[in-house]
Amino acid sequence: MAELGPSVVQQFDQGPGPVACYATNHNHPPVPGPWMTEGFRSLVKAHAEIARSVNPSVAISCEGAPPEIYLKDFQIWDGRMQTCPLYSFLYHEFCNGHEGFFGNRVNDEALRLSVGRAIVSGYMLNFTLRDKGLIEYDWDQAWTRAIPDQAAILDWAKRTNHFRAGIAQDYLVYGRMLRPWTVGNVTTRDFGWGKEALVQSSTWQAADGRIGIVLANCADQGESPHVELQGQGTRAVALNIDGEPSQRNVQLPSVIDLDMQPRSLALIEVK
Protein backbone atom coordinates (compact mmCIF):
# COMPACT_ATOMS: atom_id res chain seq x y z
CA MET A 1 0.00 0.00 0.00
CA ALA A 2 2.82 2.42 0.85
CA GLU A 3 4.26 1.99 -2.64
CA LEU A 4 1.05 3.35 -4.15
CA GLY A 5 1.85 6.75 -2.62
CA PRO A 6 -1.22 7.47 -0.47
CA SER A 7 -1.65 10.67 1.54
CA VAL A 8 -3.70 8.88 4.22
CA VAL A 9 -3.86 5.26 5.36
CA GLN A 10 -6.97 4.38 7.35
CA GLN A 11 -7.57 1.46 9.66
CA PHE A 12 -11.00 -0.08 9.23
CA ASP A 13 -13.21 -1.29 12.06
CA GLN A 14 -15.44 1.18 13.80
CA GLY A 15 -13.90 2.25 17.08
CA PRO A 16 -10.09 1.78 16.98
CA GLY A 17 -8.44 -0.15 19.75
CA PRO A 18 -7.86 -3.69 20.96
CA VAL A 19 -10.57 -6.23 21.63
CA ALA A 20 -10.67 -8.81 24.37
CA CYS A 21 -8.98 -12.09 23.47
CA TYR A 22 -9.10 -15.25 25.60
CA ALA A 23 -6.77 -17.38 23.50
CA THR A 24 -4.09 -19.24 25.43
CA ASN A 25 -1.63 -19.48 22.53
CA HIS A 26 -1.25 -15.80 21.47
CA ASN A 27 1.63 -14.88 23.78
CA HIS A 28 -0.51 -12.76 26.07
CA PRO A 29 -2.56 -13.46 29.21
CA PRO A 30 -5.85 -15.18 28.29
CA VAL A 31 -7.88 -12.38 29.90
CA PRO A 32 -8.29 -8.64 29.18
CA GLY A 33 -5.63 -6.43 30.73
CA PRO A 34 -2.88 -3.81 30.15
CA TRP A 35 -1.35 -6.01 27.46
CA MET A 36 -4.20 -4.93 25.17
CA THR A 37 -3.16 -1.26 25.18
CA GLU A 38 0.53 -2.09 24.80
CA GLY A 39 -0.13 -4.56 22.00
CA PHE A 40 -2.39 -2.23 20.03
CA ARG A 41 0.04 0.67 20.35
CA SER A 42 2.84 -1.56 19.05
CA LEU A 43 0.63 -2.59 16.13
CA VAL A 44 -0.20 1.04 15.27
CA LYS A 45 3.47 2.05 15.51
CA ALA A 46 4.53 -0.73 13.13
CA HIS A 47 1.64 0.12 10.81
CA ALA A 48 2.73 3.80 10.69
CA GLU A 49 6.38 2.93 10.05
CA ILE A 50 5.43 0.79 7.05
CA ALA A 51 2.95 3.37 5.74
CA ARG A 52 5.63 6.10 5.89
CA SER A 53 8.43 4.00 4.43
CA VAL A 54 7.94 5.70 1.03
CA ASN A 55 6.25 8.98 1.97
CA PRO A 56 7.17 10.22 5.49
CA SER A 57 4.22 12.64 5.54
CA VAL A 58 1.50 9.98 5.31
CA ALA A 59 -1.25 10.59 7.89
CA ILE A 60 -2.75 7.70 9.83
CA SER A 61 -6.54 7.63 10.13
CA CYS A 62 -9.07 5.38 11.82
CA GLU A 63 -12.71 4.51 11.28
CA GLY A 64 -14.55 6.12 14.17
CA ALA A 65 -13.26 8.33 16.96
CA PRO A 66 -9.86 7.34 18.41
CA PRO A 67 -9.91 6.89 22.19
CA GLU A 68 -8.07 9.61 24.09
CA ILE A 69 -5.22 7.25 24.96
CA TYR A 70 -4.46 6.80 21.23
CA LEU A 71 -4.86 10.43 20.13
CA LYS A 72 -1.15 10.84 19.44
CA ASP A 73 -1.20 7.77 17.18
CA PHE A 74 -3.77 9.16 14.69
CA GLN A 75 -3.70 12.44 12.79
CA ILE A 76 -7.15 12.18 11.17
CA TRP A 77 -10.29 10.27 12.01
CA ASP A 78 -13.34 9.14 10.06
CA GLY A 79 -16.26 11.13 11.51
CA ARG A 80 -18.82 8.48 12.34
CA MET A 81 -21.49 10.65 13.90
CA GLN A 82 -24.95 11.85 13.04
CA THR A 83 -26.02 15.25 14.39
CA CYS A 84 -24.01 15.75 17.62
CA PRO A 85 -20.35 16.82 17.09
CA LEU A 86 -19.25 15.84 20.62
CA TYR A 87 -15.82 14.57 19.57
CA SER A 88 -15.04 17.81 17.76
CA PHE A 89 -16.09 19.71 20.88
CA LEU A 90 -13.66 17.68 23.00
CA TYR A 91 -10.69 16.97 20.74
CA HIS A 92 -10.79 18.87 17.44
CA GLU A 93 -7.56 20.80 18.02
CA PHE A 94 -5.75 17.49 18.54
CA CYS A 95 -7.23 15.45 15.69
CA ASN A 96 -9.24 16.77 12.72
CA GLY A 97 -11.95 14.52 11.33
CA HIS A 98 -13.26 13.86 7.85
CA GLU A 99 -16.92 13.55 6.95
CA GLY A 100 -17.41 9.81 7.12
CA PHE A 101 -20.74 8.23 7.96
CA PHE A 102 -23.34 10.86 7.14
CA GLY A 103 -26.02 8.50 5.89
CA ASN A 104 -29.58 9.47 5.01
CA ARG A 105 -28.58 11.62 2.04
CA VAL A 106 -31.99 11.07 0.49
CA ASN A 107 -31.96 13.95 -2.01
CA ASP A 108 -29.84 16.88 -3.20
CA GLU A 109 -30.81 19.10 -0.27
CA ALA A 110 -30.02 16.38 2.28
CA LEU A 111 -26.66 15.77 0.56
CA ARG A 112 -25.91 19.49 0.72
CA LEU A 113 -26.97 19.55 4.37
CA SER A 114 -24.51 16.74 5.16
CA VAL A 115 -21.73 18.93 3.72
CA GLY A 116 -22.87 21.92 5.76
CA ARG A 117 -23.05 19.79 8.90
CA ALA A 118 -19.54 18.53 8.26
CA ILE A 119 -18.06 21.99 7.66
CA VAL A 120 -19.47 23.58 10.81
CA SER A 121 -18.19 20.53 12.76
CA GLY A 122 -14.67 21.25 11.49
CA TYR A 123 -14.52 18.19 9.23
CA MET A 124 -12.92 17.72 5.84
CA LEU A 125 -15.37 16.68 3.12
CA ASN A 126 -15.99 13.16 1.94
CA PHE A 127 -18.17 11.88 -0.92
CA THR A 128 -19.08 8.49 -2.31
CA LEU A 129 -18.06 8.25 -5.98
CA ARG A 130 -19.69 6.18 -8.69
CA ASP A 131 -17.94 5.16 -11.91
CA LYS A 132 -16.30 8.01 -13.86
CA GLY A 133 -15.86 9.93 -10.60
CA LEU A 134 -19.49 10.99 -10.34
CA ILE A 135 -20.70 11.96 -6.86
CA GLU A 136 -23.27 9.54 -5.45
CA TYR A 137 -25.75 10.27 -2.65
CA ASP A 138 -24.22 7.74 -0.27
CA TRP A 139 -22.48 4.38 -0.09
CA ASP A 140 -25.67 2.51 0.85
CA GLN A 141 -27.71 3.70 -2.15
CA ALA A 142 -28.56 1.53 -5.16
CA TRP A 143 -25.95 1.83 -7.94
CA THR A 144 -28.74 2.29 -10.48
CA ARG A 145 -30.34 5.23 -8.67
CA ALA A 146 -30.26 8.69 -10.25
CA ILE A 147 -27.30 10.79 -9.13
CA PRO A 148 -27.26 14.31 -7.68
CA ASP A 149 -26.95 17.46 -9.79
CA GLN A 150 -23.17 17.24 -10.32
CA ALA A 151 -22.54 20.91 -11.12
CA ALA A 152 -24.47 22.04 -8.04
CA ILE A 153 -22.82 19.70 -5.53
CA LEU A 154 -19.33 20.31 -6.98
CA ASP A 155 -19.89 24.07 -6.63
CA TRP A 156 -21.03 23.62 -3.01
CA ALA A 157 -18.05 21.36 -2.25
CA LYS A 158 -15.61 23.84 -3.81
CA ARG A 159 -16.98 26.82 -1.90
CA THR A 160 -17.20 25.03 1.45
CA ASN A 161 -13.64 23.71 1.06
CA HIS A 162 -12.34 27.19 0.27
CA PHE A 163 -14.27 28.54 3.27
CA ARG A 164 -12.78 25.95 5.64
CA ALA A 165 -9.23 26.35 4.37
CA GLY A 166 -9.51 30.11 3.84
CA ILE A 167 -11.22 32.74 5.97
CA ALA A 168 -12.46 30.19 8.55
CA GLN A 169 -9.17 28.26 8.82
CA ASP A 170 -8.22 29.64 12.24
CA TYR A 171 -11.46 28.19 13.59
CA LEU A 172 -12.40 25.13 11.57
CA VAL A 173 -8.88 23.73 11.14
CA TYR A 174 -6.86 25.04 14.10
CA GLY A 175 -9.54 26.25 16.50
CA ARG A 176 -11.38 24.87 19.50
CA MET A 177 -15.12 24.27 19.36
CA LEU A 178 -17.14 26.08 22.03
CA ARG A 179 -20.66 25.65 23.34
CA PRO A 180 -22.83 27.02 20.54
CA TRP A 181 -24.07 30.57 20.73
CA THR A 182 -27.78 30.78 19.98
CA VAL A 183 -28.81 30.97 16.32
CA GLY A 184 -32.54 31.25 15.68
CA ASN A 185 -35.10 32.10 13.00
CA VAL A 186 -34.00 29.33 10.62
CA THR A 187 -36.04 26.75 8.75
CA THR A 188 -35.93 23.15 9.97
CA ARG A 189 -36.60 20.00 8.00
CA ASP A 190 -36.74 16.29 8.80
CA PHE A 191 -34.78 14.05 6.44
CA GLY A 192 -35.21 11.02 8.71
CA TRP A 193 -33.12 11.91 11.77
CA GLY A 194 -35.54 14.42 13.26
CA LYS A 195 -35.78 18.11 12.50
CA GLU A 196 -32.49 19.76 11.53
CA ALA A 197 -31.73 23.42 10.88
CA LEU A 198 -31.14 24.12 7.19
CA VAL A 199 -28.70 26.78 8.36
CA GLN A 200 -26.06 24.74 10.17
CA SER A 201 -23.95 26.69 12.67
CA SER A 202 -21.28 26.36 15.35
CA THR A 203 -19.09 28.53 17.56
CA TRP A 204 -15.29 28.37 17.71
CA GLN A 205 -12.33 30.02 19.39
CA ALA A 206 -9.09 30.73 17.53
CA ALA A 207 -5.68 30.32 19.17
CA ASP A 208 -5.44 34.10 19.66
CA GLY A 209 -8.78 34.25 21.49
CA ARG A 210 -11.04 35.49 18.68
CA ILE A 211 -14.52 33.97 18.59
CA GLY A 212 -15.98 32.80 15.28
CA ILE A 213 -19.54 31.78 14.49
CA VAL A 214 -19.74 29.84 11.23
CA LEU A 215 -22.98 29.37 9.34
CA ALA A 216 -23.85 27.31 6.25
CA ASN A 217 -27.20 27.88 4.58
CA CYS A 218 -27.83 24.55 2.87
CA ALA A 219 -31.35 25.44 1.74
CA ASP A 220 -32.71 26.24 -1.71
CA GLN A 221 -34.16 29.45 -0.32
CA GLY A 222 -32.74 32.46 1.47
CA GLU A 223 -32.59 32.47 5.26
CA SER A 224 -32.33 35.24 7.89
CA PRO A 225 -30.61 33.73 10.92
CA HIS A 226 -30.80 35.63 14.20
CA VAL A 227 -27.41 35.31 15.94
CA GLU A 228 -27.04 36.16 19.65
CA LEU A 229 -23.54 37.45 20.48
CA GLN A 230 -22.29 36.87 24.02
CA GLY A 231 -19.84 38.88 26.10
CA GLN A 232 -19.51 42.35 27.62
CA GLY A 233 -18.26 45.71 26.41
CA THR A 234 -17.64 47.16 22.97
CA ARG A 235 -16.03 44.74 20.52
CA ALA A 236 -15.12 44.82 16.86
CA VAL A 237 -17.26 42.38 14.90
CA ALA A 238 -16.27 41.32 11.38
CA LEU A 239 -18.78 39.71 9.03
CA ASN A 240 -18.09 37.78 5.85
CA ILE A 241 -21.06 36.50 3.88
CA ASP A 242 -20.06 34.61 0.74
CA GLY A 243 -16.87 36.62 0.38
CA GLU A 244 -18.45 40.02 1.11
CA PRO A 245 -16.71 41.48 4.19
CA SER A 246 -17.94 44.18 6.55
CA GLN A 247 -17.06 45.36 10.04
CA ARG A 248 -18.78 47.18 12.87
CA ASN A 249 -18.36 47.93 16.56
CA VAL A 250 -20.96 46.26 18.74
CA GLN A 251 -21.89 46.65 22.39
CA LEU A 252 -22.17 43.13 23.80
CA PRO A 253 -24.34 41.24 24.46
CA SER A 254 -26.10 41.91 21.17
CA VAL A 255 -27.83 40.25 18.22
CA ILE A 256 -27.10 40.26 14.50
CA ASP A 257 -29.62 39.38 11.82
CA LEU A 258 -28.00 38.02 8.68
CA ASP A 259 -29.36 37.94 5.14
CA MET A 260 -28.06 34.67 3.69
CA GLN A 261 -28.71 33.72 0.09
CA PRO A 262 -29.50 30.08 -0.84
CA ARG A 263 -26.44 27.81 -0.52
CA SER A 264 -24.29 30.46 1.14
CA LEU A 265 -21.65 30.59 3.88
CA ALA A 266 -21.04 33.16 6.60
CA LEU A 267 -18.45 33.88 9.28
CA ILE A 268 -18.96 36.26 12.20
CA GLU A 269 -15.79 37.13 14.12
CA VAL A 270 -15.84 38.77 17.55
CA LYS A 271 -12.43 40.34 18.08
C-alpha positions in Angstrom: 0.0 0.0 0.0 2.8 2.4 0.8 4.3 2.0 -2.6 1.0 3.4 -4.1 1.9 6.8 -2.6 -1.2 7.5 -0.5 -1.7 10.7 1.5 -3.7 8.9 4.2 -3.9 5.3 5.4 -7.0 4.4 7.3 -7.6 1.5 9.7 -11.0 -0.1 9.2 -13.2 -1.3 12.1 -15.4 1.2 13.8 -13.9 2.2 17.1 -10.1 1.8 17.0 -8.4 -0.1 19.8 -7.9 -3.7 21.0 -10.6 -6.2 21.6 -10.7 -8.8 24.4 -9.0 -12.1 23.5 -9.1 -15.3 25.6 -6.8 -17.4 23.5 -4.1 -19.2 25.4 -1.6 -19.5 22.5 -1.3 -15.8 21.5 1.6 -14.9 23.8 -0.5 -12.8 26.1 -2.6 -13.5 29.2 -5.8 -15.2 28.3 -7.9 -12.4 29.9 -8.3 -8.6 29.2 -5.6 -6.4 30.7 -2.9 -3.8 30.1 -1.3 -6.0 27.5 -4.2 -4.9 25.2 -3.2 -1.3 25.2 0.5 -2.1 24.8 -0.1 -4.6 22.0 -2.4 -2.2 20.0 0.0 0.7 20.3 2.8 -1.6 19.0 0.6 -2.6 16.1 -0.2 1.0 15.3 3.5 2.1 15.5 4.5 -0.7 13.1 1.6 0.1 10.8 2.7 3.8 10.7 6.4 2.9 10.1 5.4 0.8 7.0 2.9 3.4 5.7 5.6 6.1 5.9 8.4 4.0 4.4 7.9 5.7 1.0 6.2 9.0 2.0 7.2 10.2 5.5 4.2 12.6 5.5 1.5 10.0 5.3 -1.3 10.6 7.9 -2.8 7.7 9.8 -6.5 7.6 10.1 -9.1 5.4 11.8 -12.7 4.5 11.3 -14.6 6.1 14.2 -13.3 8.3 17.0 -9.9 7.3 18.4 -9.9 6.9 22.2 -8.1 9.6 24.1 -5.2 7.3 25.0 -4.5 6.8 21.2 -4.9 10.4 20.1 -1.1 10.8 19.4 -1.2 7.8 17.2 -3.8 9.2 14.7 -3.7 12.4 12.8 -7.1 12.2 11.2 -10.3 10.3 12.0 -13.3 9.1 10.1 -16.3 11.1 11.5 -18.8 8.5 12.3 -21.5 10.7 13.9 -25.0 11.8 13.0 -26.0 15.3 14.4 -24.0 15.8 17.6 -20.4 16.8 17.1 -19.3 15.8 20.6 -15.8 14.6 19.6 -15.0 17.8 17.8 -16.1 19.7 20.9 -13.7 17.7 23.0 -10.7 17.0 20.7 -10.8 18.9 17.4 -7.6 20.8 18.0 -5.8 17.5 18.5 -7.2 15.5 15.7 -9.2 16.8 12.7 -11.9 14.5 11.3 -13.3 13.9 7.9 -16.9 13.5 7.0 -17.4 9.8 7.1 -20.7 8.2 8.0 -23.3 10.9 7.1 -26.0 8.5 5.9 -29.6 9.5 5.0 -28.6 11.6 2.0 -32.0 11.1 0.5 -32.0 14.0 -2.0 -29.8 16.9 -3.2 -30.8 19.1 -0.3 -30.0 16.4 2.3 -26.7 15.8 0.6 -25.9 19.5 0.7 -27.0 19.5 4.4 -24.5 16.7 5.2 -21.7 18.9 3.7 -22.9 21.9 5.8 -23.1 19.8 8.9 -19.5 18.5 8.3 -18.1 22.0 7.7 -19.5 23.6 10.8 -18.2 20.5 12.8 -14.7 21.3 11.5 -14.5 18.2 9.2 -12.9 17.7 5.8 -15.4 16.7 3.1 -16.0 13.2 1.9 -18.2 11.9 -0.9 -19.1 8.5 -2.3 -18.1 8.2 -6.0 -19.7 6.2 -8.7 -17.9 5.2 -11.9 -16.3 8.0 -13.9 -15.9 9.9 -10.6 -19.5 11.0 -10.3 -20.7 12.0 -6.9 -23.3 9.5 -5.4 -25.7 10.3 -2.6 -24.2 7.7 -0.3 -22.5 4.4 -0.1 -25.7 2.5 0.9 -27.7 3.7 -2.1 -28.6 1.5 -5.2 -26.0 1.8 -7.9 -28.7 2.3 -10.5 -30.3 5.2 -8.7 -30.3 8.7 -10.2 -27.3 10.8 -9.1 -27.3 14.3 -7.7 -26.9 17.5 -9.8 -23.2 17.2 -10.3 -22.5 20.9 -11.1 -24.5 22.0 -8.0 -22.8 19.7 -5.5 -19.3 20.3 -7.0 -19.9 24.1 -6.6 -21.0 23.6 -3.0 -18.0 21.4 -2.3 -15.6 23.8 -3.8 -17.0 26.8 -1.9 -17.2 25.0 1.4 -13.6 23.7 1.1 -12.3 27.2 0.3 -14.3 28.5 3.3 -12.8 26.0 5.6 -9.2 26.3 4.4 -9.5 30.1 3.8 -11.2 32.7 6.0 -12.5 30.2 8.5 -9.2 28.3 8.8 -8.2 29.6 12.2 -11.5 28.2 13.6 -12.4 25.1 11.6 -8.9 23.7 11.1 -6.9 25.0 14.1 -9.5 26.3 16.5 -11.4 24.9 19.5 -15.1 24.3 19.4 -17.1 26.1 22.0 -20.7 25.7 23.3 -22.8 27.0 20.5 -24.1 30.6 20.7 -27.8 30.8 20.0 -28.8 31.0 16.3 -32.5 31.2 15.7 -35.1 32.1 13.0 -34.0 29.3 10.6 -36.0 26.7 8.7 -35.9 23.1 10.0 -36.6 20.0 8.0 -36.7 16.3 8.8 -34.8 14.0 6.4 -35.2 11.0 8.7 -33.1 11.9 11.8 -35.5 14.4 13.3 -35.8 18.1 12.5 -32.5 19.8 11.5 -31.7 23.4 10.9 -31.1 24.1 7.2 -28.7 26.8 8.4 -26.1 24.7 10.2 -23.9 26.7 12.7 -21.3 26.4 15.4 -19.1 28.5 17.6 -15.3 28.4 17.7 -12.3 30.0 19.4 -9.1 30.7 17.5 -5.7 30.3 19.2 -5.4 34.1 19.7 -8.8 34.2 21.5 -11.0 35.5 18.7 -14.5 34.0 18.6 -16.0 32.8 15.3 -19.5 31.8 14.5 -19.7 29.8 11.2 -23.0 29.4 9.3 -23.8 27.3 6.3 -27.2 27.9 4.6 -27.8 24.6 2.9 -31.3 25.4 1.7 -32.7 26.2 -1.7 -34.2 29.5 -0.3 -32.7 32.5 1.5 -32.6 32.5 5.3 -32.3 35.2 7.9 -30.6 33.7 10.9 -30.8 35.6 14.2 -27.4 35.3 15.9 -27.0 36.2 19.6 -23.5 37.4 20.5 -22.3 36.9 24.0 -19.8 38.9 26.1 -19.5 42.3 27.6 -18.3 45.7 26.4 -17.6 47.2 23.0 -16.0 44.7 20.5 -15.1 44.8 16.9 -17.3 42.4 14.9 -16.3 41.3 11.4 -18.8 39.7 9.0 -18.1 37.8 5.8 -21.1 36.5 3.9 -20.1 34.6 0.7 -16.9 36.6 0.4 -18.4 40.0 1.1 -16.7 41.5 4.2 -17.9 44.2 6.5 -17.1 45.4 10.0 -18.8 47.2 12.9 -18.4 47.9 16.6 -21.0 46.3 18.7 -21.9 46.6 22.4 -22.2 43.1 23.8 -24.3 41.2 24.5 -26.1 41.9 21.2 -27.8 40.3 18.2 -27.1 40.3 14.5 -29.6 39.4 11.8 -28.0 38.0 8.7 -29.4 37.9 5.1 -28.1 34.7 3.7 -28.7 33.7 0.1 -29.5 30.1 -0.8 -26.4 27.8 -0.5 -24.3 30.5 1.1 -21.6 30.6 3.9 -21.0 33.2 6.6 -18.4 33.9 9.3 -19.0 36.3 12.2 -15.8 37.1 14.1 -15.8 38.8 17.5 -12.4 40.3 18.1 
